[in-house]
Each structure stands twice: as C-alpha cells, then as structure tokens.
Amino acid sequence: MQKFPRLGIDTAPSGIPAWRTLPAHYLITAQDRALPPATQHELAARMGAETAEWPTGHGPMYSRPKDLAHYLDTIARNQATNDKR
C-alpha cells in the first residue's frame, strides 16, 4: 500500500480568508455541470461577493477567454481606482 508523506498542510491553520477583508467577485457559470449554479449562488452569498452570471460551463477560461480577461481586467481597474480614493 502506498503511503503519502505528511506535509502538515492538512493540519496547519490557513489564516483569515482574503474574501473576508477584500472585495470579492464570483463568476457564476450557469451551464456548469461540475458545480451547480445554485451552489455557486450560495457560495457567493456566503462570501458577500459581487456576482456576474454567464451562460457557460465550468471552464470559461477555455470557452470565453477574451470575455473572461475583460471581466477580470474591469474588476482590477475598478479596484485600482477605488484604492486611489
């Protein structure tokens, strides 16, 4: 039987999640068959995330790479603008 080395990552506390102190965004993929949209909505709500919903599957980075790049760029630019205030 193969045994995996213990790295300690399963027992070490990870600290406060960034989404608790930073603005959070969640892209809901409405045609996702790996993570149901209802679950995605629930996760986004728990994070207090601003959401966008696209009619795409689990991998928008493959199906809509330019749209995703624009979406992420817009978030980053808006955050940069807000940080300057």
C-alpha atoms as an extended CHARMM CRD file, in Angstrom:
* protein
*
        85  EXT
         1         1  MET       CA              0.0000000000        0.0000000000        0.0000000000  PROA      1               0.0000000000
         2         2  GLN       CA              1.3280000000        3.4000000000       -0.9490000000  PROA      2               0.0000000000
         3         3  LYS       CA              1.5980000000        5.9260000000        1.8460000000  PROA      3               0.0000000000
         4         4  PHE       CA              1.7040000000        9.6520000000        1.2340000000  PROA      4               0.0000000000
         5         5  PRO       CA              4.1480000000       11.8200000000        3.1620000000  PROA      5               0.0000000000
         6         6  ARG       CA              2.6330000000       14.1020000000        5.7620000000  PROA      6               0.0000000000
         7         7  LEU       CA              3.3730000000       17.6790000000        4.8480000000  PROA      7               0.0000000000
         8         8  GLY       CA              1.3730000000       19.2670000000        7.6380000000  PROA      8               0.0000000000
         9         9  ILE       CA             -0.7940000000       21.2340000000        5.2330000000  PROA      9               0.0000000000
        10        10  ASP       CA             -3.8750000000       19.3620000000        6.3680000000  PROA      10              0.0000000000
        11        11  THR       CA             -3.4440000000       20.4290000000        9.9950000000  PROA      11              0.0000000000
        12        12  ALA       CA             -1.8860000000       23.8860000000        9.8000000000  PROA      12              0.0000000000
        13        13  PRO       CA             -4.3550000000       26.7760000000       10.1020000000  PROA      13              0.0000000000
        14        14  SER       CA             -4.5720000000       28.7640000000        6.8910000000  PROA      14              0.0000000000
        15        15  GLY       CA             -5.4510000000       32.0950000000        8.4490000000  PROA      15              0.0000000000
        16        16  ILE       CA             -8.2240000000       34.5330000000        7.6240000000  PROA      16              0.0000000000
        17        17  PRO       CA             -9.5740000000       34.1310000000        4.0760000000  PROA      17              0.0000000000
        18        18  ALA       CA             -8.8690000000       37.1490000000        1.8820000000  PROA      18              0.0000000000
        19        19  TRP       CA            -12.5190000000       37.4170000000        0.8630000000  PROA      19              0.0000000000
        20        20  ARG       CA            -13.3960000000       38.4210000000        4.4220000000  PROA      20              0.0000000000
        21        21  THR       CA            -11.4160000000       41.6420000000        4.1990000000  PROA      21              0.0000000000
        22        22  LEU       CA            -11.1500000000       42.3640000000        0.4630000000  PROA      22              0.0000000000
        23        23  PRO       CA            -13.8380000000       42.9420000000       -2.1610000000  PROA      23              0.0000000000
        24        24  ALA       CA            -14.9220000000       39.5990000000       -3.5970000000  PROA      24              0.0000000000
        25        25  HSD       CA            -16.2850000000       38.7370000000       -7.0210000000  PROA      25              0.0000000000
        26        26  TYR       CA            -17.8020000000       35.4630000000       -8.1890000000  PROA      26              0.0000000000
        27        27  LEU       CA            -18.4630000000       34.4910000000      -11.7750000000  PROA      27              0.0000000000
        28        28  ILE       CA            -21.4140000000       32.1130000000      -11.7960000000  PROA      28              0.0000000000
        29        29  THR       CA            -21.2830000000       29.6630000000      -14.6760000000  PROA      29              0.0000000000
        30        30  ALA       CA            -24.9180000000       28.8420000000      -15.3770000000  PROA      30              0.0000000000
        31        31  GLN       CA            -24.2620000000       25.7500000000      -17.5080000000  PROA      31              0.0000000000
        32        32  ASP       CA            -21.7640000000       24.2410000000      -15.0750000000  PROA      32              0.0000000000
        33        33  ARG       CA            -22.2570000000       20.5070000000      -14.6150000000  PROA      33              0.0000000000
        34        34  ALA       CA            -19.4630000000       20.1670000000      -12.0360000000  PROA      34              0.0000000000
        35        35  LEU       CA            -20.6780000000       22.7930000000       -9.5620000000  PROA      35              0.0000000000
        36        36  PRO       CA            -24.4020000000       23.5300000000       -9.7980000000  PROA      36              0.0000000000
        37        37  PRO       CA            -25.3380000000       27.2060000000      -10.2240000000  PROA      37              0.0000000000
        38        38  ALA       CA            -27.4670000000       27.0600000000       -7.0540000000  PROA      38              0.0000000000
        39        39  THR       CA            -24.3680000000       26.0780000000       -5.0860000000  PROA      39              0.0000000000
        40        40  GLN       CA            -22.3620000000       28.8300000000       -6.7480000000  PROA      40              0.0000000000
        41        41  HSD       CA            -25.0070000000       31.3860000000       -5.7330000000  PROA      41              0.0000000000
        42        42  GLU       CA            -24.8570000000       30.0810000000       -2.1660000000  PROA      42              0.0000000000
        43        43  LEU       CA            -21.0600000000       30.3110000000       -2.0520000000  PROA      43              0.0000000000
        44        44  ALA       CA            -21.1020000000       33.8280000000       -3.4990000000  PROA      44              0.0000000000
        45        45  ALA       CA            -23.6910000000       34.9250000000       -0.9430000000  PROA      45              0.0000000000
        46        46  ARG       CA            -21.6250000000       33.4960000000        1.9230000000  PROA      46              0.0000000000
        47        47  MET       CA            -18.6500000000       35.5000000000        0.6620000000  PROA      47              0.0000000000
        48        48  GLY       CA            -20.6870000000       38.6520000000        0.1760000000  PROA      48              0.0000000000
        49        49  ALA       CA            -19.3760000000       38.6440000000       -3.3760000000  PROA      49              0.0000000000
        50        50  GLU       CA            -20.4990000000       40.7710000000       -6.2630000000  PROA      50              0.0000000000
        51        51  THR       CA            -21.6920000000       38.3220000000       -8.8990000000  PROA      51              0.0000000000
        52        52  ALA       CA            -21.9110000000       38.0520000000      -12.6380000000  PROA      52              0.0000000000
        53        53  GLU       CA            -23.5990000000       35.1300000000      -14.3520000000  PROA      53              0.0000000000
        54        54  TRP       CA            -22.6560000000       33.7780000000      -17.7530000000  PROA      54              0.0000000000
        55        55  PRO       CA            -24.3160000000       31.0460000000      -19.8330000000  PROA      55              0.0000000000
        56        56  THR       CA            -21.1710000000       28.9140000000      -19.9050000000  PROA      56              0.0000000000
        57        57  GLY       CA            -19.7920000000       25.7600000000      -18.3760000000  PROA      57              0.0000000000
        58        58  HSD       CA            -17.1710000000       25.1460000000      -15.6940000000  PROA      58              0.0000000000
        59        59  GLY       CA            -14.2530000000       26.4370000000      -17.7730000000  PROA      59              0.0000000000
        60        60  PRO       CA            -14.9080000000       29.9830000000      -19.0290000000  PROA      60              0.0000000000
        61        61  MET       CA            -11.1570000000       30.3670000000      -19.4170000000  PROA      61              0.0000000000
        62        62  TYR       CA            -11.4250000000       27.8700000000      -22.2910000000  PROA      62              0.0000000000
        63        63  SER       CA            -14.8150000000       28.7300000000      -23.7610000000  PROA      63              0.0000000000
        64        64  ARG       CA            -14.6890000000       32.5330000000      -23.3830000000  PROA      64              0.0000000000
        65        65  PRO       CA            -11.0890000000       33.5580000000      -22.7030000000  PROA      65              0.0000000000
        66        66  LYS       CA            -11.3570000000       37.0860000000      -24.1080000000  PROA      66              0.0000000000
        67        67  ASP       CA            -14.5770000000       37.7850000000      -22.2150000000  PROA      67              0.0000000000
        68        68  LEU       CA            -13.0280000000       36.4530000000      -19.0230000000  PROA      68              0.0000000000
        69        69  ALA       CA             -9.9000000000       38.5500000000      -19.4950000000  PROA      69              0.0000000000
        70        70  HSD       CA            -12.0580000000       41.6470000000      -19.9930000000  PROA      70              0.0000000000
        71        71  TYR       CA            -14.1700000000       40.7920000000      -16.9250000000  PROA      71              0.0000000000
        72        72  LEU       CA            -11.0910000000       40.3480000000      -14.7200000000  PROA      72              0.0000000000
        73        73  ASP       CA             -9.4190000000       43.4510000000      -16.1420000000  PROA      73              0.0000000000
        74        74  THR       CA            -12.5180000000       45.5210000000      -15.3800000000  PROA      74              0.0000000000
        75        75  ILE       CA            -12.5710000000       44.2610000000      -11.7890000000  PROA      75              0.0000000000
        76        76  ALA       CA             -8.8690000000       45.0360000000      -11.3570000000  PROA      76              0.0000000000
        77        77  ARG       CA             -9.1760000000       48.5220000000      -12.8590000000  PROA      77              0.0000000000
        78        78  ASN       CA            -12.2000000000       49.3510000000      -10.6970000000  PROA      78              0.0000000000
        79        79  GLN       CA            -10.3620000000       48.1500000000       -7.6030000000  PROA      79              0.0000000000
        80        80  ALA       CA             -7.2960000000       50.2010000000       -8.5100000000  PROA      80              0.0000000000
        81        81  THR       CA             -9.4930000000       53.2810000000       -8.9330000000  PROA      81              0.0000000000
        82        82  ASN       CA            -11.1790000000       52.6600000000       -5.5690000000  PROA      82              0.0000000000
        83        83  ASP       CA             -7.8020000000       52.1390000000       -3.8680000000  PROA      83              0.0000000000
        84        84  LYS       CA             -6.6450000000       55.5920000000       -5.0210000000  PROA      84              0.0000000000
        85        85  ARG       CA             -9.5470000000       57.2800000000       -3.2560000000  PROA      85              0.0000000000
